[in-house]
Amino acid sequence: MSSPINIVRKTSSALALLATLAVPSIVSAQSCALCYTQAAGSGERLVQALRSGILILVAPPMLICIGIAVMAYKKRNQFNEE
């Protein structure tokens, strides 16, 4: 028999998973038609610059998230040992 705390944890984990799976479909639907047509109508050089800019803008948040995950992994048992 599961304790009420375990049931709450499992339920909250399931809800978090569902929210995580639902967010990408909502976010991808937010494209701007004007931005898309301007980028599609521009030359190859500008399209390549946009792709490079997107990669440059993605790198810092990704590195920050990886850093936080590594720190959390290293500190995961610090409070359990005390």
C-alpha positions in Angstrom: 0.0 0.0 0.0 1.4 3.4 -1.0 1.6 6.3 1.4 -0.3 9.5 0.6 3.0 11.3 0.0 4.1 8.8 -2.6 0.8 9.1 -4.4 1.1 12.9 -4.4 4.7 12.6 -5.8 3.6 10.2 -8.5 0.7 12.4 -9.5 2.8 15.6 -9.6 5.4 13.8 -11.6 2.8 12.6 -14.1 1.3 16.1 -14.4 4.8 17.6 -14.9 5.5 15.0 -17.7 2.2 15.8 -19.4 2.9 19.6 -19.2 6.4 19.1 -20.7 5.0 17.1 -23.6 2.2 19.6 -24.2 4.4 22.7 -24.3 6.4 22.1 -27.6 3.1 21.8 -29.5 1.9 25.2 -28.2 5.3 26.9 -28.7 5.7 25.7 -32.3 2.3 27.2 -33.2 3.6 30.7 -32.4 5.4 31.5 -35.6 5.0 34.9 -37.2 3.9 34.8 -40.9 5.7 38.1 -41.7 9.0 36.9 -40.2 8.7 33.6 -42.1 8.0 35.3 -45.5 10.8 37.9 -45.0 13.3 35.1 -44.2 12.1 32.9 -47.0 12.3 35.8 -49.5 15.8 36.9 -48.5 19.0 35.6 -50.0 20.9 32.5 -49.0 23.5 34.6 -47.1 20.9 36.0 -44.8 19.3 32.6 -44.2 22.7 31.2 -43.2 23.2 34.2 -40.9 19.8 33.6 -39.3 20.7 29.9 -38.7 24.0 30.9 -37.2 22.3 33.5 -35.0 19.8 30.9 -33.7 22.6 28.5 -32.8 24.5 31.3 -31.0 21.4 32.3 -29.0 20.6 28.7 -28.0 24.1 27.9 -26.7 24.2 30.0 -23.4 20.8 28.8 -22.0 21.7 25.2 -22.8 25.1 25.5 -21.1 23.5 27.1 -18.1 20.9 24.3 -17.8 23.7 21.7 -18.1 25.7 23.4 -15.4 22.7 23.5 -13.1 22.0 19.8 -13.7 25.6 18.9 -13.0 25.6 20.9 -9.8 22.4 19.3 -8.7 23.7 15.8 -9.5 26.9 16.4 -7.5 24.9 17.8 -4.5 22.0 15.3 -4.6 23.0 13.4 -1.4 24.4 16.3 0.6 21.3 16.7 2.8 20.6 13.0 3.2 24.0 12.4 4.8 23.4 14.9 7.6 
